[in-house]
Structure formats: C-alpha cells, structure tokens
C-alpha cells in the first residue's frame, strides 16, 4: 500500500512537471508526500467555506489540541483555503493572524506557467523575495505590456499575493492600462479574470470583475456595485490594507465606468473624489487633466484648469491649447453635420 502511494505520488510529480496547470489552476505546488497526496482526497470533506472559517476560528482556541488539529487540516487543504487564510492574517486575534501567516508561508505559489510569455517570467523572477514596493512595480510592468501579454500573470497577483495593498494595486493597474476601446485587449483581460478570479472573495478581485462586466454591458447595476466598493474603500482605516492612493485609483475606475455609461454627473463626482485625494501630487493632477481631455470632458477640464491647482501651472499652456484645439475640432464637426 505504501509502495502504491509512492508510485502514484511519483506519477503525479511527473505529470505536474510536464503540465504545470494540470494539478491546480491556482498555480500551487506542494511536496507530494503521502500527506500532501491525501490532501487531494480529503479536500472535498473539508472545503466548504463555512467549515474553513470554523477551522480558522479554531486557530485561536484556548485548547492546544484544538488549535493543532485546525492547523493540520488547513495545512492539508492547502490552496483550497488560501482565500480565507489571506483574510485571516488580518484578524484581530494575534493567534489567528500569526497562524494564518505561518500557513500561508508554507504554500509555494507557482507564479508563472509554461505557456507564459518569456518577459512575464523574467518580471516575476524571485517574486516572493521582493519587497511590497517591488511587487507593486512588477504588477505595473505586467499590466502595461503590449496586447495584454501580462494580464494572466497580473491577475494571479490580484488573487494570491498575501498583501492586500499589492493585490489592490495590481487590480487598479489592470483597470488603468486595459484599452477599453480595443475589443481584443478587453477580451484578453476578461479571459484572465474569468480564469483566475472567478468566485474569488478578495476585494481587489471584486473590483476587476465589476469593471470587466461593466465594460461588456454598461449598466447602472455595475455602477452601483462599484460605488459601494468605493465607499467601502474610502472608509478603510487600516494602512496595511489600503491607502489614499488606492482609493484615488478606485475613484478613477468609477469615472471610467461612468464615462462608458455617458453619466457626466457621476464622472464629475468621481473626478472630484479622486482629486481630493491626489491634490498635492503634481503628476496625478496633470494626469487627471489629460484624462478629461482624452475623454472629451472639456467643460470639466476648463473648470479644473481655473481651479487653484498649482500642479497644473507648468502644463497650463499645453492643456489650454489642447482644450481649445479639441473644442475647435468639435465645432468643425458640428458645422459639417449642419
């Protein structure tokens, strides 16, 4: 019986090396010892989300045996419990938080797959050893790769990076860099989101799912969902989980969605919320001004220009010129239509 288990485990290891995505779409690898192999067979009986939550609560039990039992079951579940473990590391109970961090530390995430573009493999080299800032930078590089070549890998960061800040940054960069006017680019993001983030409870994943759904089918329903998410993020006070920069980025996502629905009032509301958070950042204010220009919101741009934003001083002549040029072009088009 022991020999059979070893033989099967060896076969599974061989298959895993040939087809990295076969064992788990989550891109996880664990040492396939007998215990790890039994993890696959026992997962069904313990993988109910409520049961996983009960086990996580049990990590903070006073009884040592109960804590160890919960830890052993969660360790066997492996990637099945990762979403709840990521959330549990922020628990108010120090015991639960520490135990969740330790369990997450034992999981090895396979960030790249055999069919990923070589450049994405290079970007993700030694990803686990990078600082939070460097992991955010990697997410930005992936999001801005030509033709959505990094979308698949960036969505893995949204789901599996242990830091909420990094996951949220990755989600917002995907929203920022996807070309919503390019059908192929939007389909590439939709496919990546569907493959990696379907049923993922992480907040950052919810943002992306809502945004992609709205781009496919602009609706007040998805707008309402994103407004709730913006409100929730605005009220987040834990600096480990969010920041003003993250909330500002989410406001811009809402502005993009509102623009898709031709809701100018909501665009103005979202831009105001965004600028309130970035008003001391010259680059962000200027970038917002050009976004308004690119999206034909000249009246909002004029209002922004003549508001006391010192950050626009250097760009003011160019912005005024571009705004006037856009207005002139619009007048010419109207004249031709008449």
N, C-alpha and C positions, 0 to 999 in steps of 0.2 A: 504493500500500500504506500509506504514511504517512497519507494523507488518510483512508483507510478506518479506520485505528486511531483517528484523532482523532474521526471521526464516531461510531464505536462508543463511545468514551470519553465523548463529549458526551451520547449517548443514555443511557448508564449513569448519568451525573450527574443527568440529568433524572428518571430512574426513582427514583434514590436520594432526590431531594428530595421526590418525591410519596409514596414509601413507604419510610420510614427503616429499616424492619426487613427489607426485601427482600434487601439485599446480604449482611447478616450478622446472625445472631441475637445476635452478640456486641456489637452497637451500636458498631462501629468505623467510623471514616471515615478515609480517606487521600486525598491528592490523586491523582485518577485520571489521571495522566500515562501515557505509553506504558509506563513501567517498572512503575507500580502496576497497570496493567491486565494486564501479563504475569504479575504476581504471582498473579492468579486462575488463569491457565492452567498455571503451573508448580507450584502448590501441591501437587498430587497426588503428584508425583515426590519431594517432599522432606518431606511432612507426617507421615511415620512417626515416632512418638515417639522411637524409638531413634536415628533419623537426626538429629532435632533435638537430642538430647542430645549426639551426636557433634559436631555443629556448635558447640554451646555450649562443649564442652571445647576445641574448636579455637580459641575466642576467646582462650585462654591460651597458644597455641602460641608457641614462640620465633621461628618464621619469620613475618616481617611479611606476606608474601603469603598464607599460610595463614589468618592472623587476619583479613585484609581480605576474603578470599573467604567465610569463615564469616559475617562481619558482613553482607556484601552479600546472601547467601542468606537469612539470618534476617530481614533488613530486608524482603526481598521477600515472605517468608512472612507477615509482619505478625501479625494476630491469631491465626493458626494456632499460633504458637509462644508465645503470651503466658503460658500456664500455666508452661511451663518457664523462660521468661525471668524471671518473678516469683520463682521459686525460685532462679534463678541469681544474682540480685542479692545473695543471702546467702552466696554461695560463699566458701570460704576463700581462693581465689586473687583477689588485688586486681584483676588484669587482667580476669578473667571477670566479677567483680562490677561493675566500672566499665563494661565494655562492655554488660552486660545492662541497667544503669540507663540508659545512653545510648540503647539501642534502645527501651526502654520509653518514654523521654521523647519519642521521635519518633512514637509512636502516639497518635492522638487518639481518646479514648473518648467516644462519644455516650451520655451518662448517662441521657438522657430520650428518650422516643418520643412520637410524635404523639398516641397514644391514652392517655397517662398523665394522671392527674388533675392539674388545674392546681396544686393545693397541693404536689404532689411536684415539679413543675417549679420552683416557687419555692424549695423547700427545697434543690434541687440546683443552684441558680443559682451559677455560678462555683465549682463544687465542687473542681475541680483546684487552684484557688488557695488553698483553705482549709488551715489547719493540721491536723495529725493530730487534735488535740482537737476542733476544729470539725467535722471529717468524722465523728468518732465521735458527736458531738451530732446531726448530721444523720441518721445511721443510727438513733439512738434516736427521733427525731421520726417518721421513716418507719415504724418498727416499731409505734409506738403509735397510728397513725392509725386512725380508726374503720373497722370492717369490713374490715380488711386492705388498705386502699386504697394503702398504701405498700410492700406485700410485694414486688411486682415489682421496684421500684427498689432496695429494700434488698438483695435477692439479687444485684443487679448489683454492689453494693459488696462483697459477700462474694467475688465472683469476680474483679473487676477492679481493686479498689483495690490499689495497689502495696505498701501496708503490711500485714504480717500482723496487727499489733495492731488496725488498723481493721477488717480483714476479720473477725477473730475476734469483735471487739466487736459488729459488725453481726449475725453469726450468733447470738450469745448473746441479743441484744436481740429478735430474731425469736422465739427459743425462749421468752423471758421474757414477751413480750406476746401471743403467739398464744393464743386461747381454745380449749383442747383439748376443752372441753365443747360447743363450737359447731361443728356439722358444716360449716357454710358457711365459717367462719373457717379451720378446719383444711384444707378443700379449697382455699381461696384460697392458703394457704401451700404446699400440696402442688403446685399448678399452677405457682407461681412457682419453686419448687425444681426441678421437672421441666424447666421451660423453660430455666432459666439455669445450673443446677448439674449437670445430667446429665453424667456422665463427667469432672467437674472434679476434678483431683487435690489441690486445696488442702485443708489440714487443716480449715479452717473450714467448707468445703463438706461434708466428710465428717460433721462434727457434725450439720449440718442434715439431711442425707439420712438419717442413722441415726435421728435424733429423729422425723422425719416417718414413716419406716417403722414405728417402734415405736408411734406413736400410731394408725396404721392397723391394725396387727396386733401387739399386745404379745407379746413373745417373749423367752425367755432368750438367744436368739442376738443380738438387737439390744442387749440389756443387756450381754452380754459384749463386744460391739464398742465400746460407749460406755465401759465400764470400762477397756478398753485405751487408748482415746483420753484418758481422764482420767489414767491412769498416765503416758502419753507426755507430756502437757502438764505434769504435775507435775515431770517430770524436765528440762524445758526451762530452760536457764540463760541463754539469750540474751535480755537485756531488750529488745532491738529486736523480738523476735518474740513475746514473751509477758510475763505479769506475774502476780503473786499474785491480782490482781483477776480476771483472765481465768480462771485455774484455779478460783477460787472459784465463778465463774459456771457453769463446766462441771460442778462438783460439784452445783450446784442443778439443772442439766439432768438429771443422773443421778438425783437424788432424784425429780424429776417423772416420769421413766420408771419408776423403781422403784415409785412410788405407783400408776402405771397398772397395774402387774403385781401390786399388792397385796403387795409384798415389804417388809414393815415393817422387817426387819433391815437390808436394803440402804438403805432410806430413812434409817434412823438412822446408818448408816455414812457415807452421802453428806453428811448434815447435819453430822456431826462433822468431816468433812474441810473442808467449807465454812466452818464456824465457826472452825476453827483458823486459817484464812487471814484472816478478817474480824473477829476478836475485838476488835480495837482500833477498829473502825468502828461507832459507835453506830447509825447509820442501817441498816447491813446486818444487825446483830444483831437489831434490832427488827423489821425486815422479815422476817427468817427466822422469828422467833417468830410473827408473824401468818400466815406461810405454813403453819406447822404447825397453827395454829388453823383456817385455812380448809380444810385437807385432813384435818381430823378426827384429827389425831395429838395428842390431848390429853395422853396419858401422856408423850410426848416433850417436849411443851411444859412440863408441870409439872416435869420433870427439868431442862429448860433454865432455867426461871424460878428455881429454887432453887440453880442453879449460880452461882458468883460472877461474874456478868456485870453490871458496874456500868452498862453502857449501857442496861440494861432498867429501871433504877431509876425513871425518870420514867413509863414505860409500865406498870410493875408492877400498879398498882391496876386499870387498864383490862384488862390481859391476864388477871389473876385473875378479874375479873368475867366477861369473855367466855368464859374456860375453864369457869367454874362454870355459866354460862348454857348453854353447849354440852352439858356433862355432864347438866344438869337436863333439857334437851330430849331428850337421848338416853335418859334414864331414863323419861321420859314415853312415848316411842315404844315402848320395850320393854314398859311396863305395858299400853299399848293392844294390843300384839300378844298379850300373855298373856290 
